[in-house]
Amino acid sequence: MREAILYRKLDDQKVMCTACARRCILGPGQVGFCGVRKNIDGKLYLLVYAKAYAVNIDPIEKKPLYHFFPGSSVLSIGTTGCNWACAYCCNYHMSQRRRVEGYDISPKQMVKIALEYNADGVSYTYNEPTIFTEYAHDIGVLARKRGLFNTYVTNGYMTEETVEILSEFLDAATVDIKGNADPEFLRKYVMVNDPQPIYDTLLMLKDKKIFIEITDLVIPEIGEDLDQARKLIKWIHDNMGPDTPIHFLRFYPHYKLSHIDPTPVKLLEKHYMLAREIGMRYVYTGNVPGHKYENTYCPECGRLLIRRYGFEVTEWNIKNGHCKYCGAKINIIYRDDESWRKSRSFWWIF
């Protein structure tokens, strides 16, 4: 436990948490919606600081990040708690747990683990990392000094204050949108009234030059509205740019929605074709291993650039950041990309 940075005192006793867009106002003894940020004697404390509930080595494709160091491995970490209440969460045993539990691992120890397991970076994931940003920050700053990159898997329900702290260490983010960002879906199944903070976060992350990929979990029956999907994709195209990778993810039954069938692959393909029609240049279907749309194709000549099977890269046809067939520039960052390496302020170990 440690005093938080992301909060504002309202008076001698009350505080406002500024970590996420809920901006919970808490009196003494009260805990925020997330379950891990508590007012103790007029100060806000992060209860899960240096308290990791899950620590694993993952392929970066699992995040999913397809255009940021493909083929690399990351030390993935998460805590208990979340600022959303998704009825379908596959990690609900962590995210919806309202009892602080886990392993005591300091930022310095976490970086040591990453290096010992030859990870290329650290990913803050499994539950919503926004709620433990102070912990992530202290890991991330040390990780960057040792040549590791840092990524978030986030719902994007942040604040300007949080993004400012992220800019000190974060290199890439997967912003995980749910149900085509349909406000009715978010209210009913996530307990979020308005998707606007997600859009605001995307623009702020872009302004901070943090690499972004976007996912959209498509849930049949309740989160599959193609008209809403069109609005979302059009916003991404116009505001984030057509080169922003977007993944439409297959839903599998979990938690309170275990009665709903997995997303039909044809429904994912409809989302794929809609995104391509609007002009998105890198579109994927996710959680369908072996599907042709989990591969990367050149947006100019259409040739296969990266073949994948699940989380594994099996073929590579990019040279110096360009399509090896037609020479088109590809929106991708990887180990041989010298321009990105020179733009970072830390020593690069690769």
TORVODO-150918 format. One record per residue (C-alpha): x, y, z; residue in three letters. Coordinates in Angstrom, 2 decimals, padded with zeros to 5 digits. Example, Ala and Ser with C-alpha at 12.3 -4.5 7.8 and 13.67 -1.06 7.14 Angstrom:
BEGIN
> east	north	up	nugu
> 012.30	-004.50	007.80	ALA
> 013.67	-001.06	007.14	SER
This chain:
BEGIN
> east	north	up	nugu
> 000.00	000.00	000.00	MET
> 001.22	003.50	-000.81	ARG
> -000.25	006.98	-001.04	GLU
> -001.62	007.58	-004.51	ALA
> -000.54	010.36	-006.83	ILE
> -003.72	010.51	-008.86	LEU
> -006.09	012.29	-006.51	TYR
> -007.11	015.73	-005.34	ARG
> -008.04	016.81	-001.82	LYS
> -011.46	018.46	-001.63	LEU
> -011.21	019.38	002.05	ASP
> -009.58	018.00	005.19	ASP
> -011.40	014.70	004.85	GLN
> -012.79	014.20	001.32	LYS
> -010.74	013.39	-001.77	VAL
> -011.46	012.98	-005.47	MET
> -009.67	010.13	-007.22	CYS
> -008.43	011.25	-010.64	THR
> -007.21	007.89	-011.97	ALA
> -010.24	007.12	-014.11	CYS
> -013.19	008.94	-015.60	ALA
> -015.46	007.99	-012.70	ARG
> -013.58	010.51	-010.50	ARG
> -014.92	008.92	-007.32	CYS
> -015.39	011.29	-004.40	ILE
> -014.47	009.46	-001.21	LEU
> -014.84	010.22	002.46	GLY
> -012.65	008.63	005.15	PRO
> -012.73	004.84	004.97	GLY
> -014.44	004.76	001.59	GLN
> -013.06	002.77	-001.34	VAL
> -013.51	003.69	-004.99	GLY
> -015.62	001.72	-007.48	PHE
> -012.46	-000.16	-008.49	CYS
> -011.97	-001.59	-005.01	GLY
> -008.29	-000.69	-004.69	VAL
> -008.14	003.06	-004.03	ARG
> -009.10	004.05	-000.48	LYS
> -009.41	007.24	001.54	ASN
> -007.47	006.76	004.76	ILE
> -007.54	009.77	007.11	ASP
> -008.07	012.23	004.27	GLY
> -005.43	010.80	001.93	LYS
> -005.95	008.42	-000.99	LEU
> -003.99	005.17	-000.93	TYR
> -003.40	002.58	-003.64	LEU
> -004.07	-000.68	-001.82	LEU
> -002.49	-002.85	-004.53	VAL
> 000.80	-000.99	-004.83	TYR
> 003.48	-003.72	-005.15	ALA
> 000.74	-006.36	-004.82	LYS
> 000.53	-008.37	-008.06	ALA
> -002.20	-010.98	-008.40	TYR
> -001.06	-012.44	-011.73	ALA
> 002.41	-012.50	-013.32	VAL
> 003.10	-014.39	-016.55	ASN
> 005.25	-014.39	-019.67	ILE
> 003.05	-013.90	-022.74	ASP
> 003.55	-013.38	-026.46	PRO
> 002.76	-009.78	-027.31	ILE
> 000.21	-011.01	-029.86	GLU
> -001.96	-012.07	-026.91	LYS
> -002.53	-008.43	-025.89	LYS
> -003.23	-008.21	-028.89	PRO
> -000.49	-006.00	-030.36	LEU
> 000.19	-007.05	-033.94	TYR
> 002.13	-003.98	-035.09	HIS
> 004.30	-003.32	-032.05	PHE
> 007.31	-005.64	-031.78	PHE
> 005.57	-008.69	-033.25	PRO
> 007.03	-011.97	-032.07	GLY
> 008.32	-010.50	-028.81	SER
> 007.53	-011.66	-025.29	SER
> 006.29	-009.55	-022.39	VAL
> 006.07	-009.93	-018.66	LEU
> 002.34	-009.50	-018.07	SER
> 001.13	-008.31	-014.69	ILE
> -002.22	-007.51	-013.11	GLY
> -003.76	-006.84	-009.72	THR
> -007.22	-007.23	-008.25	THR
> -009.96	-004.71	-008.98	GLY
> -011.34	-002.83	-011.98	CYS
> -013.12	000.43	-012.79	ASN
> -015.60	-001.44	-015.03	TRP
> -018.04	-004.22	-014.14	ALA
> -018.17	-006.19	-017.38	CYS
> -020.73	-008.98	-017.15	ALA
> -018.67	-011.08	-019.58	TYR
> -015.17	-010.59	-018.14	CYS
> -012.90	-013.61	-018.66	CYS
> -010.73	-012.45	-015.74	ASN
> -013.61	-011.69	-013.37	TYR
> -011.90	-013.64	-010.57	HIS
> -009.33	-010.81	-010.57	MET
> -011.16	-007.78	-011.84	SER
> -014.32	-008.15	-009.79	GLN
> -012.57	-009.32	-006.63	ARG
> -013.06	-006.74	-003.90	ARG
> -010.53	-008.17	-001.50	ARG
> -006.94	-007.11	-002.03	VAL
> -004.83	-010.21	-002.60	GLU
> -001.64	-011.12	-004.40	GLY
> 002.11	-011.41	-004.17	TYR
> 004.35	-008.73	-002.73	ASP
> 006.54	-007.70	-005.67	ILE
> 008.26	-004.32	-005.70	SER
> 008.86	-002.44	-008.96	PRO
> 012.55	-003.27	-008.78	LYS
> 011.80	-006.97	-008.28	GLN
> 009.32	-006.94	-011.16	MET
> 011.91	-005.57	-013.58	VAL
> 014.40	-008.15	-012.33	LYS
> 011.89	-010.91	-013.11	ILE
> 011.34	-009.54	-016.62	ALA
> 015.07	-009.53	-017.32	LEU
> 015.62	-012.98	-015.82	GLU
> 012.97	-014.42	-018.15	TYR
> 014.38	-012.56	-021.18	ASN
> 011.19	-010.57	-021.71	ALA
> 011.32	-007.77	-024.27	ASP
> 008.89	-005.60	-022.35	GLY
> 006.31	-005.33	-019.60	VAL
> 002.57	-005.37	-020.20	SER
> 000.07	-004.12	-017.64	TYR
> -003.00	-006.23	-018.27	THR
> -005.51	-008.87	-017.05	TYR
> -007.43	-006.29	-015.02	ASN
> -007.66	-002.56	-015.80	GLU
> -004.17	-001.05	-015.31	PRO
> -005.52	002.49	-015.04	THR
> -006.48	001.76	-011.43	ILE
> -002.89	000.83	-010.48	PHE
> -001.11	003.42	-012.61	THR
> 001.22	004.56	-009.80	GLU
> 002.53	000.98	-009.45	TYR
> 002.82	000.60	-013.23	ALA
> 004.62	003.93	-013.48	HIS
> 007.31	002.93	-010.99	ASP
> 007.84	-000.40	-012.75	ILE
> 007.76	001.22	-016.17	GLY
> 010.34	003.91	-015.46	VAL
> 012.79	001.28	-014.17	LEU
> 011.96	-001.07	-017.05	ALA
> 012.64	001.60	-019.64	ARG
> 016.05	002.30	-018.09	LYS
> 016.88	-001.38	-018.61	ARG
> 015.80	-001.33	-022.25	GLY
> 012.34	-002.85	-021.82	LEU
> 009.27	-001.37	-023.47	PHE
> 005.94	-000.89	-021.66	ASN
> 002.40	-001.54	-022.88	THR
> -001.11	-001.18	-021.45	TYR
> -004.17	-003.29	-022.20	VAL
> -006.86	-000.84	-021.18	THR
> -010.52	000.02	-021.53	ASN
> -009.42	003.62	-022.10	GLY
> -011.67	005.01	-019.37	TYR
> -008.95	007.37	-018.13	MET
> -008.35	011.01	-017.28	THR
> -005.98	013.67	-018.54	GLU
> -004.03	013.36	-015.29	GLU
> -003.46	009.63	-015.84	THR
> -002.39	010.04	-019.46	VAL
> 000.16	012.63	-018.36	GLU
> 001.75	010.08	-016.02	ILE
> 001.60	007.38	-018.70	LEU
> 003.56	009.61	-021.06	SER
> 006.56	009.21	-018.77	GLU
> 006.95	005.48	-019.45	PHE
> 004.31	003.98	-021.76	LEU
> 005.23	002.99	-025.33	ASP
> 002.08	001.30	-026.64	ALA
> -001.52	000.60	-025.66	ALA
> -004.26	-001.74	-026.72	THR
> -007.49	000.15	-026.13	VAL
> -010.15	-002.50	-025.67	ASP
> -013.57	-001.21	-026.68	ILE
> -016.63	-003.35	-025.95	LYS
> -019.81	-003.96	-027.92	GLY
> -019.01	-001.41	-030.65	ASN
> -019.00	001.32	-027.94	ALA
> -022.81	001.23	-027.95	ASP
> -023.88	003.47	-025.00	PRO
> -026.87	001.25	-024.19	GLU
> -024.65	-001.85	-024.12	PHE
> -022.10	-000.13	-021.89	LEU
> -024.75	001.03	-019.44	ARG
> -026.39	-002.38	-019.15	LYS
> -023.39	-004.73	-019.18	TYR
> -020.43	-002.61	-018.05	VAL
> -021.95	-000.01	-015.66	MET
> -020.52	002.86	-017.72	VAL
> -022.86	005.68	-018.71	ASN
> -020.97	007.26	-021.58	ASP
> -018.19	006.10	-023.96	PRO
> -016.94	009.67	-024.52	GLN
> -014.01	009.38	-022.05	PRO
> -012.67	006.49	-024.17	ILE
> -012.59	008.68	-027.26	TYR
> -010.96	011.47	-025.27	ASP
> -008.29	009.07	-024.02	THR
> -007.54	007.84	-027.52	LEU
> -006.90	011.39	-028.68	LEU
> -004.68	012.13	-025.67	MET
> -002.65	008.94	-026.15	LEU
> -002.21	009.82	-029.81	LYS
> -001.04	013.32	-028.85	ASP
> 001.56	011.75	-026.52	LYS
> 002.79	009.60	-029.45	LYS
> 001.95	006.35	-027.69	ILE
> 001.47	003.58	-030.25	PHE
> -002.19	002.46	-030.35	ILE
> -004.08	-000.58	-031.50	GLU
> -007.81	-000.88	-030.94	ILE
> -009.90	-003.96	-030.18	THR
> -013.66	-004.32	-030.20	ASP
> -015.25	-007.30	-028.46	LEU
> -018.26	-008.32	-030.56	VAL
> -020.86	-010.11	-028.43	ILE
> -023.72	-011.74	-030.35	PRO
> -027.31	-010.70	-029.64	GLU
> -026.41	-007.82	-027.32	ILE
> -023.30	-006.13	-028.76	GLY
> -023.34	-006.65	-032.50	GLU
> -025.15	-003.60	-033.91	ASP
> -023.49	-002.88	-037.27	LEU
> -024.84	000.67	-037.38	ASP
> -023.09	001.36	-034.08	GLN
> -019.99	-000.39	-035.41	ALA
> -020.02	001.92	-038.42	ARG
> -020.07	004.98	-036.15	LYS
> -017.17	003.62	-034.11	LEU
> -015.05	002.71	-037.12	ILE
> -015.75	006.03	-038.82	LYS
> -014.64	007.88	-035.69	TRP
> -011.42	005.84	-035.53	ILE
> -010.77	006.42	-039.23	HIS
> -011.31	010.18	-039.02	ASP
> -009.61	010.83	-035.67	ASN
> -006.94	008.16	-035.22	MET
> -006.19	007.59	-038.88	GLY
> -006.76	004.71	-041.34	PRO
> -003.43	003.08	-040.42	ASP
> -004.59	002.38	-036.85	THR
> -004.82	-001.42	-036.43	PRO
> -008.27	-002.56	-035.33	ILE
> -009.20	-006.06	-034.11	HIS
> -012.72	-007.47	-033.89	PHE
> -012.60	-010.10	-031.16	LEU
> -014.67	-013.22	-030.85	ARG
> -016.59	-013.53	-027.59	PHE
> -016.63	-016.77	-025.64	TYR
> -019.12	-017.43	-022.80	PRO
> -017.87	-016.14	-019.45	HIS
> -019.05	-014.98	-016.04	TYR
> -022.63	-013.66	-016.12	LYS
> -023.02	-014.18	-019.88	LEU
> -022.16	-017.87	-019.93	SER
> -025.53	-018.55	-021.57	HIS
> -024.62	-016.66	-024.76	ILE
> -023.02	-018.57	-027.62	ASP
> -019.59	-017.65	-029.03	PRO
> -019.59	-014.95	-031.69	THR
> -020.31	-016.42	-035.14	PRO
> -017.24	-016.03	-037.33	VAL
> -019.43	-014.61	-040.11	LYS
> -020.42	-011.75	-037.80	LEU
> -016.75	-010.92	-037.22	LEU
> -016.20	-011.02	-040.97	GLU
> -019.03	-008.51	-041.44	LYS
> -017.25	-006.16	-039.06	HIS
> -014.00	-006.76	-040.92	TYR
> -015.54	-005.93	-044.29	MET
> -017.27	-002.85	-042.88	LEU
> -013.95	-001.52	-041.54	ALA
> -012.26	-002.16	-044.88	ARG
> -015.13	-000.44	-046.69	GLU
> -014.72	002.65	-044.49	ILE
> -011.01	002.72	-045.30	GLY
> -009.18	001.08	-042.39	MET
> -005.96	-000.44	-043.73	ARG
> -005.08	-002.96	-041.01	TYR
> -008.10	-004.94	-039.84	VAL
> -008.15	-008.26	-037.96	TYR
> -010.48	-010.87	-036.55	THR
> -009.34	-012.11	-033.16	GLY
> -009.75	-015.31	-031.15	ASN
> -010.20	-017.35	-034.35	VAL
> -006.85	-019.19	-034.78	PRO
> -006.02	-019.98	-038.39	GLY
> -008.44	-017.46	-039.91	HIS
> -007.02	-015.56	-042.87	LYS
> -007.94	-012.24	-041.29	TYR
> -005.51	-012.71	-038.39	GLU
> -002.72	-012.12	-040.92	ASN
> -001.28	-008.76	-041.96	THR
> -001.55	-007.82	-045.64	TYR
> 000.07	-004.95	-047.51	CYS
> -002.51	-002.15	-047.84	PRO
> -001.11	-001.28	-051.28	GLU
> -000.43	-004.53	-053.13	CYS
> -002.45	-006.91	-050.93	GLY
> 000.39	-009.43	-050.50	ARG
> 000.83	-011.34	-047.28	LEU
> 003.24	-009.58	-044.92	LEU
> 002.86	-011.43	-041.60	ILE
> 001.29	-014.85	-041.28	ARG
> 000.04	-015.82	-037.83	ARG
> -001.51	-018.81	-036.19	TYR
> -003.03	-017.72	-032.90	GLY
> -000.26	-015.96	-031.02	PHE
> 002.56	-017.29	-033.19	GLU
> 004.21	-015.45	-036.10	VAL
> 004.99	-018.03	-038.81	THR
> 005.96	-015.89	-041.82	GLU
> 007.55	-012.44	-042.19	TRP
> 007.70	-010.37	-045.40	ASN
> 008.59	-006.88	-044.14	ILE
> 011.98	-005.31	-044.79	LYS
> 013.10	-002.07	-043.15	ASN
> 009.52	-001.19	-042.30	GLY
> 008.31	-001.66	-045.88	HIS
> 006.49	-004.33	-047.86	CYS
> 009.22	-006.44	-049.43	LYS
> 007.15	-006.86	-052.59	TYR
> 006.02	-003.32	-053.50	CYS
> 007.96	-001.15	-051.05	GLY
> 004.91	000.39	-049.35	ALA
> 005.57	001.87	-045.88	LYS
> 003.92	-000.24	-043.19	ILE
> 002.68	001.13	-039.86	ASN
> 004.72	-001.20	-037.69	ILE
> 007.40	-000.99	-035.02	ILE
> 009.85	-003.85	-034.57	TYR
> 013.40	-004.54	-033.48	ARG
> 015.08	-003.47	-036.70	ASP
> 013.19	-000.19	-036.90	ASP
> 016.08	002.22	-036.32	GLU
> 013.95	005.37	-036.46	SER
> 011.87	004.31	-033.45	TRP
> 014.94	003.19	-031.54	ARG
> 016.60	006.59	-031.98	LYS
> 013.46	008.39	-030.80	SER
> 013.60	006.77	-027.36	ARG
> 015.60	008.27	-024.52	SER
> 016.75	004.98	-023.03	PHE
> 019.55	002.57	-023.81	TRP
> 018.34	-000.15	-026.16	TRP
> 019.64	-003.65	-025.46	ILE
> 018.70	-005.46	-028.66	PHE
